[in-house]
Amino acid sequence: MMKQNFDAMLKFCTSSTIFGALFAAHIFQGALGSGVKIDGDVILGGLFPVHEKGETTSCSSTIYNRGIQRLEAMLYAVDLINKDTTLLPYVSLGVNILDTCSKDTYALNQSLEFIRGSLDAMDVSGLECSDKKPPRVKYHAKPVKGVIGGSYSSVSQQVANLFRLFRIPQISPASTAKALSDKDRFEFFARTVPPDTFQVRALVDILQVFNWSYVSAIYSEGSYGESGFDEFHKLSQIRNICIALATKIPHNANHNFLDSALRSHMKKTTATAMVLFTRMDDTKKVLEAAGRLGAARHFHWVGSDGWGKQRHLVEGLEDVAEGAITIELTSKPVEGFNQHMKSLTPEGNVRNPWFVEYWETFFGCHLNTRPTEDLACDPDFRLSVQEGFQQDSKVQFVVDGVFAFAHALQALHDSVCRGQTGMCEQMRRYDGGDFYREYLLKVNFTNIVGSQVKFDERGDGPSRYTIYNFRKISHRTYNYTVVGLWDSHLDLDPMKVVFSENSSEAPSSVCSHPCKVGEIKIMQQGDTCCWICTACKPYEMMVNQSACKDCGPGWWPHDNMSSCYKLPHRYMKWDTLFALVPMAISCVGSFFTLTVIGIFLKYHDTPVVKASGRELSYMLLCGILICYLNTFLLIATPGVIICACQRFGVGFGFSLIYSALLTKTNRISRIFDSASRSARRPGFISPKSQVIITCFLVSIQVAATIVWLILEEPGARFEYPSRREVILKCRIKDSSFMVSLVYNMVLITTCTIYAIKTRKIPENFNESKFIGFTMYTTCIIWLAFVPIYFGTGNTFEVQITTLCISISLSATVALICLYSPKIYIIIYQPEKNVRKLTMNSAIYKKSQTHSTGASFDQGSDSVRFQAAVPSTPSKTRSEGTAENESFL
């Protein structure tokens, strides 16, 4: 009991203090004014902007059309409930409606009217005054059980703080500021509309549909504009939409301020989308400023529900507002309300003290016409659609708010007044805070237009918006057209939006156009909308929108540049011209080489074959054949075995050829050098010795190749002559390959020197002149081959083809020069393939004249050395054989 008395005393003292301070000022200012008062068992307060705010005073004389409609909507809803036999059948509703004049401070003063009743209804049974008498409240009035209003968020915030102190529930039909959802600050506030959080989502979704990523923004000073813009700014950052310039319109903004602000926005030439989060009067001011500056086609307007589909905002500014996209809370016209307004007349609507002003403003006439004025109101005037009446979109939400109170009161009555009719004492004194939490927030019903009405835990209503497009309907007619809806997500077809002159092509509002595929954005730190597009390198992929990454050697980006794929490697193909030409040469050369070997085998014991030095000839022919076969190794797909065979085959084939030729030329040179000095036979000139010498010379090349294979293991590798090419080659450097041929170059050089030394031996003794011609030609081929090989290193097909042809040419030169004369004699002149029996032949005589008294006969099996006997020139060689002859 003591605690209850203490709480009552605290509440009384606190409320008395606030009431005394505010109400005293209210009394002295004479600002109570008139209102709409209808008695009932339960009184609902109403706060509506009947008049617009004044420039120098709190209220102007201008009637606010939407405020009057909302006031009448509350009266209409109360009438319906009082006539309803199922909803609060034994409880009547009364109203106490006040004018806020669209100004928060004035609305706060007006709201003190509701506090008077609350003070009178306070429980003061536990209190007493200094004279020991019970305290009594000066003002006796029925307390309001709840308040419908205000409309502007700034007004609702001001009065909600006052109502919270006296635990008066409040339902707003139009205030959408996000801050009002904070239950710590606005404990007993609810609304039949959603907060601006959802409206901002709808606005951002619209911008993204048209790819407008760089926009301007103008917002009104106050809770509605500032909180709405703050939310828009936060969500824009998340959605990568940049605000080029934002301007706040103060309450006292004049033409100069608005003109200067719009000029600044016009300088942002690429930010053509203009988002307006402004109150109704500020929206009209902005459109008027745009008309004065001739910016009708510069901006593409996107308006919040402060613009909505209000016709009076664009009257006379149709060309400026054309193409605008606006949003408004989804609502349906209340048909019964239209009939209600049509039934009203100034004479019959005496309960609304402001209806006469509204009537005169709407029809532009005077009810009390003076004799000098001829514009009198016609008695037959009616507020009908035909006369231009248009129902305010918030009428439904006002009616929903009144019915929400009615359903909550019905639930309270059923709970605390069981079995009783009318108001019971428990219901009359039920705490407003508990009523808000236990009954008002839990209502859930279908309204008179078929929509569901309910509140979430923060007291917010459902979020549903309609998207409008202001467009030209005919030659001179403009109107709002529904183009989409937003209910948790946007449902909008961009092709339905007309921006100007029946054009549905969306204008551009970006700082920088999107980069093409393969281009990255170069932007300053912190900037997300303005950038410079820079192309990635052809071999780079895009890691993200601002970075490229090298795919790496052997890799190439896909067409979309998002990833890389492995390039197919290339190697010499058997069916290409680069391979077919050297293979054809190799096949022909191999055929003729095998043919020569076959002929030599067939005529193995004939003088021509014997005189050629059969052992060295077979070794030389094997070297020639190996050189031809190297072509197939060089063209084959590189691998460990193929690459090892390439290294061995090329050097081995050449070493066989030139070791055998060197052995031959060296033998001839030694024989004639020895004969010029003495008649003694030189050493190591037998066929066996020649084979051993040749094998020794070849073994040097073989040993070097083996060492090379050990030091540089054979295998394939990928080479990248360009970023787009991958060549599969043997793991060997061009320089290493040329080093491997140095020994063969030494053999060729030495052999050429001996060929030059033996060039004057009589009648081509032992084919010395043919060997000489072979070596001269080989030197020319090799001198040409080296620069060509290195010069074609960037084109592997040409390089391999050059190498194959050069090797085959070297072998061909040896084959033709050394063996074509022999094959010709064997096949076409077999009569010359005979043994010379005497030394008196023309050949012998000729060789005698060039010798120093000695003659030499060479065979493949034996060599005979014989001193010249001048006194008996016709003497035959006693030990000569058929193998000791010299042939052309």
TAHU-V413027 format. One record per helix or strand of 3 or more residues. SS is the DSSP state (helix for helix, strand for strand). FROM is the first residue (numbers start at 1). TO is the last residue. If there is no record, write none. Layout:
BEGIN
SS&FROM&TO / SS&FROM&TO
END
This chain:
BEGIN
helix&2&29 / strand&36&38 / strand&42&48 / strand&51&53 / strand&59&63 / helix&65&83 / strand&93&99 / helix&104&120 / strand&144&148 / helix&153&165 / strand&169&172 / helix&178&181 / strand&189&191 / helix&196&209 / strand&214&220 / helix&223&238 / strand&242&249 / helix&255&267 / strand&273&277 / helix&280&292 / strand&300&303 / helix&318&321 / strand&325&329 / helix&335&343 / helix&355&363 / helix&385&387 / helix&395&416 / helix&425&428 / helix&432&440 / strand&444&446 / strand&452&454 / strand&465&472 / strand&478&486 / strand&490&492 / helix&494&496 / strand&519&522 / strand&532&535 / strand&540&544 / strand&547&550 / strand&555&557 / strand&564&566 / helix&577&602 / helix&607&611 / helix&614&635 / helix&640&677 / helix&687&711 / strand&716&719 / strand&727&730 / helix&734&740 / helix&742&757 / helix&762&791 / helix&796&828 / helix&830&832 / helix&842&850 / strand&854&858 / strand&863&867 / helix&870&872
END
